[in-house]
Amino acid sequence: MIEMMGVSKSFSGKDGPFKAVDGVDLSIKEKEIFGIIGESGAGKSTLMRFINALETPDSGQVLVNGVAVDKLRGKSLRNHQKHIGMVFQHFNLLANRTVEENILLPLKLHRYDQVLTIDEVLEFTGLTDKRSSYPAELSGGQKQRVGIARALIIRPHILLCDEPTSALDENTTYEIAEVLRKAQNEYGMTVVIVTHELGVIKTLCHRAAVLEHGRLIDIMDVVRNSGKRSEQSYYARVLEVLKDE
């Protein structure tokens, strides 16, 4: 379980300090697909980065399976982080490495007790025939599949996805969401996905937290419905898409 208790984080901007995250309380269940949604600047990515301690809160506490990760240092911090996979918005692939080499990169950086084989992740993500290709030879959806395969090969306990579909078209977005859903079912990870796309939340997540200007507005169960559009506030549109009317 992931728990955040009263977490806040400020940064310096061109107009002075601002709170990216403001007093958020949040619990994410084990093996849940949990969404964090909000407009640009809502604090979504900062909140997610608390989980792998790439950011630490100025106040409050972050617990993962009862461990205060914001207090971890040195070897303990590295051990925590190596069990967390990351999928990025812009893929973060090395242009001069093949698909296989990009996927295997985490295994060059750390030693793991239990990993998947390269053949398993290539087959799982539908990339077997792209094994020796370079990123420049791939479509956007294929590049993101490489990113997912790279995250999965370490058999992570937690998979963090930061806007994983925002650089993709609508059809490819749906395909990537299905790959992520299948990965969670197959490997039993906790998945946290940050996005501003309501369709991704509706397609993929069990629950979603709505952020606005760094504050937690609501946590809701995701309910399949007609998804009528509204021209009201962003939060009102979220409610109409994700909840029963």
C-alpha positions in Angstrom: 0.0 0.0 0.0 1.1 3.6 -0.8 0.1 6.2 1.7 0.7 10.0 1.6 -0.2 12.0 4.6 -0.4 15.8 4.5 2.3 16.0 1.7 3.2 19.5 0.4 5.9 20.6 -2.0 6.9 24.2 -3.1 9.1 25.3 -6.0 10.4 28.6 -7.1 8.8 30.1 -10.2 9.3 33.2 -12.2 6.7 34.9 -9.9 8.2 33.5 -6.7 7.5 30.4 -4.7 4.4 28.3 -5.5 2.9 25.1 -4.0 3.0 22.3 -6.5 1.4 20.0 -4.0 -0.7 21.3 -1.1 -1.6 19.1 1.9 -2.6 16.0 0.1 -3.8 12.8 1.9 -3.9 9.8 -0.4 -4.0 5.9 -0.1 -3.4 3.6 -3.0 -4.2 -0.1 -2.6 -1.8 -2.9 -3.4 -2.3 -4.2 -7.0 -4.6 -1.3 -7.9 -4.5 0.7 -11.1 -4.8 4.2 -9.7 -5.1 7.4 -11.7 -4.0 10.9 -10.9 -5.7 13.4 -13.2 -5.7 17.1 -13.5 -4.8 19.9 -15.9 -1.2 21.0 -16.6 0.4 22.4 -13.4 -2.0 20.6 -11.1 0.9 18.8 -9.3 0.2 15.3 -10.7 3.8 14.4 -11.6 5.3 15.8 -8.4 2.8 13.8 -6.4 3.7 10.6 -8.3 7.5 11.3 -7.9 7.1 11.2 -4.1 6.5 7.4 -4.5 10.0 6.7 -5.8 11.6 9.5 -3.9 12.7 11.4 -7.0 11.0 14.3 -5.2 10.6 14.5 -1.4 7.9 16.6 0.3 8.6 19.7 2.3 6.2 18.5 4.8 4.1 15.3 5.4 5.0 11.7 5.0 5.1 9.1 2.2 4.8 5.4 3.2 5.2 2.4 0.8 4.4 -0.8 2.6 4.9 0.9 5.9 8.3 2.3 5.0 8.8 6.1 5.1 10.4 6.5 1.7 11.0 10.2 2.1 13.4 9.4 4.8 15.4 6.8 2.9 19.0 7.4 2.0 21.9 5.6 0.3 21.6 1.9 -0.2 18.1 1.8 1.3 16.9 4.4 -1.2 18.5 2.6 -4.1 16.9 -0.7 -3.1 13.5 1.0 -2.9 13.8 2.7 -6.3 15.1 -0.4 -8.1 11.7 -2.2 -7.5 9.8 0.6 -9.2 9.4 0.7 -12.9 8.9 4.0 -14.8 7.1 4.7 -18.2 7.6 8.2 -19.5 5.7 10.5 -21.8 8.5 10.9 -24.4 9.8 7.3 -24.1 13.4 8.1 -23.0 15.0 5.6 -25.3 18.7 5.7 -26.3 18.8 6.4 -30.1 22.0 4.5 -30.6 20.8 1.3 -28.9 18.5 -1.4 -30.4 15.2 -2.3 -28.9 16.7 -5.2 -27.1 19.6 -3.1 -25.7 17.1 -0.4 -24.5 15.0 -3.0 -22.7 18.0 -4.6 -21.1 19.4 -1.3 -19.8 18.0 -1.5 -16.2 19.8 -4.8 -15.8 23.1 -3.1 -16.6 22.5 -0.6 -13.8 21.3 -2.9 -10.9 21.4 -6.5 -9.8 17.9 -8.0 -9.4 16.9 -11.3 -7.8 14.0 -12.0 -10.2 13.6 -10.7 -13.7 11.8 -11.5 -16.9 13.7 -12.7 -19.9 14.1 -10.5 -23.0 12.0 -13.0 -25.0 9.2 -12.8 -22.5 8.9 -9.0 -22.6 9.3 -8.8 -26.3 6.5 -11.2 -26.8 4.3 -9.6 -24.2 4.6 -6.2 -25.8 4.4 -7.4 -29.4 7.9 -6.4 -30.3 9.5 -9.7 -31.2 10.0 -8.7 -34.8 11.5 -5.3 -33.7 14.3 -6.8 -31.5 17.1 -5.5 -33.6 15.5 -2.2 -34.7 16.5 1.3 -33.5 14.1 3.9 -32.1 14.2 5.9 -35.3 12.7 3.0 -37.1 9.7 2.7 -34.7 6.3 4.4 -34.5 5.3 6.3 -31.4 3.3 3.4 -30.1 6.1 0.9 -30.7 8.5 3.3 -28.8 6.1 3.3 -25.9 5.9 -0.5 -26.0 9.7 -0.5 -25.7 9.4 1.8 -22.7 6.9 -0.6 -21.1 9.0 -3.6 -21.8 12.0 -1.9 -20.2 10.0 -1.2 -17.1 8.5 -4.7 -16.9 11.8 -6.7 -17.3 12.7 -6.0 -13.7 9.3 -7.4 -12.5 8.6 -4.1 -10.5 6.4 -4.1 -7.5 5.1 -0.7 -8.5 4.8 0.8 -12.1 4.7 4.5 -12.4 3.4 6.0 -15.7 3.9 9.7 -16.3 1.6 10.8 -19.2 2.4 7.6 -21.1 -0.1 8.3 -23.9 -0.1 12.1 -24.4 2.3 11.9 -27.3 0.1 9.3 -29.1 -3.0 9.4 -31.3 -6.3 8.1 -30.1 -6.1 4.6 -31.4 -2.6 4.1 -30.2 -3.5 5.5 -26.8 -6.2 2.8 -26.4 -3.6 0.1 -27.5 -1.1 1.3 -24.9 -3.8 1.5 -22.2 -4.6 -2.2 -23.0 -1.0 -3.2 -22.7 -0.7 -1.6 -19.3 -3.9 -3.2 -18.1 -2.7 -6.6 -19.4 0.6 -6.1 -17.6 -1.1 -5.4 -14.3 -3.2 -8.5 -14.7 -0.3 -10.7 -15.6 2.3 -9.5 -13.1 0.2 -8.2 -10.2 1.8 -4.8 -9.9 0.4 -1.6 -8.3 0.1 0.8 -11.2 -0.1 4.6 -10.8 -0.8 6.6 -13.9 -0.6 10.4 -14.2 -2.6 11.8 -17.1 -4.8 14.7 -18.1 -6.7 12.5 -20.5 -10.1 11.4 -19.1 -10.4 8.6 -21.6 -7.2 6.9 -20.3 -8.6 7.1 -16.7 -12.0 5.7 -17.8 -10.4 2.9 -19.9 -7.7 1.8 -17.4 -8.1 2.8 -13.8 -10.0 1.4 -10.8 -9.9 4.7 -8.9 -8.7 8.2 -9.7 -7.6 11.2 -7.7 -8.5 14.7 -9.1 -5.9 17.4 -8.5 -6.4 21.1 -9.0 -3.7 23.7 -8.3 -1.9 21.2 -6.1 -4.9 20.3 -4.0 -6.7 17.0 -3.9 -10.3 17.7 -4.9 -11.7 14.2 -4.9 -11.0 10.5 -5.1 -13.5 8.5 -7.0 -14.3 5.0 -8.3 -14.2 4.9 -12.1 -17.6 3.9 -13.4 -18.3 3.0 -17.0 -21.0 5.3 -18.4 -21.9 7.3 -21.5 -19.2 9.9 -20.8 -21.3 13.0 -21.7 -19.3 16.2 -22.3 -19.8 19.3 -20.3 -18.4 22.8 -20.8 -18.3 23.5 -17.1 -15.1 23.5 -15.0 -12.5 20.8 -15.5 -13.5 19.1 -12.3 -17.2 19.1 -13.4 -16.1 17.4 -16.6 -14.2 14.8 -14.7 -17.3 14.0 -12.6 -19.5 13.7 -15.7 -17.1 11.3 -17.4 -16.1 9.1 -14.4 -19.2 9.0 -12.3 -22.8 8.0 -12.7 -25.1 10.9 -13.3 
